[in-house]
């Protein structure tokens, strides 16, 4: 579609990218400033969230699928403190990435992955909206970060990877 590739629409994608980044940054900063997410009580909030997800995994039409409930029980809950820090700092990093337009695609993928997990845990809230915006920005490709640090970062990364990937083949 023309709207995704036409540079005249770059301003739209940048506004959406910065808005999405702000959503992530503000949510993450709220968590980082809370002792139940980061600090001496880390893991308390995420444990409550995960137990809520498990409660939604029952009945004829559960909001949380059995495979995800198994993941929550066997991996996430036993490591609630680790997941608490991952969520809080992950949200901040996604927000910074998107606001600055630095490693934008990585930030979009990270945010979309977190949105999917929140939805798999049975939480709708704003997650479908944020996920949809992330997908649209990924479809916009370079137009999403036309005005951002990726204009400078990506060419340098490309040179670095091309320089280091000289594989010699036997002839």
C-alpha positions in Angstrom: 0.0 0.0 0.0 1.2 3.4 -0.9 0.6 4.9 2.6 3.3 2.6 4.0 6.0 3.3 1.4 5.4 6.9 0.5 7.8 9.3 2.3 5.1 11.9 2.4 3.4 9.9 5.1 6.5 9.6 7.2 5.2 12.3 9.6 2.2 10.2 10.4 4.4 7.2 11.2 6.7 9.3 13.3 3.9 10.7 15.3 2.5 7.2 15.9 6.0 5.9 16.8 6.6 8.6 19.4 3.1 8.2 20.8 3.7 4.5 21.1 7.1 5.0 22.7 5.5 7.4 25.2 2.9 4.8 26.1 5.7 2.2 26.8 8.0 4.6 28.6 5.4 6.0 30.9 4.2 2.4 31.8 7.7 1.3 32.4 8.7 4.3 34.5 5.6 3.7 36.7 6.8 0.2 37.3 10.4 1.1 37.9 9.3 3.6 40.6 7.2 0.9 42.3 8.8 -1.4 44.9 6.4 -4.2 44.0 8.0 -4.3 40.5 11.6 -3.2 41.1 13.2 -3.2 44.5 12.8 -5.0 47.8 9.3 -6.3 46.9 10.0 -7.1 43.3 7.8 -9.9 41.9 4.8 -9.1 44.0 2.9 -7.2 41.2 3.8 -9.7 38.5 2.8 -12.6 40.7 -0.6 -11.1 41.2 -0.9 -10.5 37.4 0.2 -14.1 36.7 -2.2 -15.6 39.3 -5.0 -13.6 37.7 -4.0 -15.1 34.4 -4.2 -18.6 35.8 -7.7 -17.9 37.2 -8.8 -17.1 33.6 -7.6 -20.5 32.4 -10.6 -22.4 33.5 -14.1 -23.1 32.2 -15.6 -24.0 28.9 -14.2 -20.9 27.1 -11.1 -19.8 29.0 -9.6 -16.4 28.3 -6.1 -18.0 28.9 -5.2 -21.1 26.9 -3.9 -24.2 28.6 -0.4 -24.0 27.0 0.0 -20.4 28.2 -1.2 -21.3 31.7 1.4 -24.1 31.8 4.1 -21.6 30.8 2.9 -19.3 33.6 2.9 -22.1 36.2 6.2 -23.7 35.2 8.3 -20.8 34.1 6.9 -17.3 34.9 5.7 -17.8 38.5 8.8 -19.6 39.7 10.8 -16.7 38.3 8.5 -13.8 39.1 11.2 -11.5 40.4 13.2 -11.9 37.1 10.1 -11.4 35.0 9.2 -8.3 37.1 12.5 -6.7 36.2 12.3 -7.8 32.6 8.8 -6.3 32.2 9.6 -3.0 33.9 13.0 -2.4 32.2 11.8 -3.9 28.9 8.9 -1.4 28.7 11.3 1.5 29.4 13.8 0.3 26.7 11.0 -0.1 24.2 9.8 3.4 24.9 13.2 4.9 24.6 13.9 3.0 21.4 10.6 4.2 19.8 10.9 7.8 21.0 14.4 8.2 19.7 13.9 6.1 16.6 16.9 4.0 17.6 16.8 0.3 16.7 13.2 0.9 16.0 12.3 -2.5 14.6 13.8 -4.2 17.6 11.8 -1.9 19.8 8.6 -2.6 17.9 9.2 -6.4 18.0 9.9 -6.2 21.8 6.8 -4.2 22.4 4.6 -6.4 20.2 6.0 -9.4 22.0 5.0 -8.0 25.4 1.6 -7.0 24.1 1.0 -10.5 22.9 2.0 -12.0 26.2 -0.3 -9.6 28.1 -3.2 -10.6 25.8 -2.3 -14.3 26.1 -2.6 -13.7 29.9 -6.1 -12.6 29.4 -5.6 -8.8 29.6 -7.1 -6.8 26.9 -6.9 -3.2 28.1 -5.0 -1.1 25.5 -2.9 -4.0 24.3 -4.7 -4.7 21.0 -4.4 -1.0 20.2 -0.7 -0.9 21.0 -0.1 -4.1 19.1 -1.9 -2.9 16.1 0.1 0.4 16.0 3.4 -1.7 16.3 2.3 -3.8 13.3 1.4 -0.8 11.2 4.8 0.8 12.1 6.6 -2.4 11.1 4.7 -2.3 7.8 5.8 1.3 7.3 9.4 0.1 7.5 12.0 2.8 7.1 9.3 5.5 7.0 8.7 4.8 10.7 12.2 5.9 11.6 13.0 8.3 8.7 13.4 11.0 11.3 15.3 9.2 14.1 18.6 7.9 15.2 18.3 4.8 13.0 19.3 7.1 10.0 22.8 7.1 11.6 22.8 3.8 13.5 21.7 1.4 10.8 24.3 2.4 8.2 27.1 1.9 10.8 25.7 -1.4 11.9 25.4 -2.5 8.3 29.1 -1.7 7.7 30.1 -3.4 10.9 28.2 -6.6 10.0 29.4 -6.6 6.4 33.0 -6.2 7.5 32.8 -9.0 10.1 30.9 -11.4 7.8 33.6 -12.0 5.3 33.4 -15.8 5.2 36.1 -17.5 3.2 34.9 -20.4 1.1 37.0 -23.3 -0.1 37.5 -23.3 -3.9 
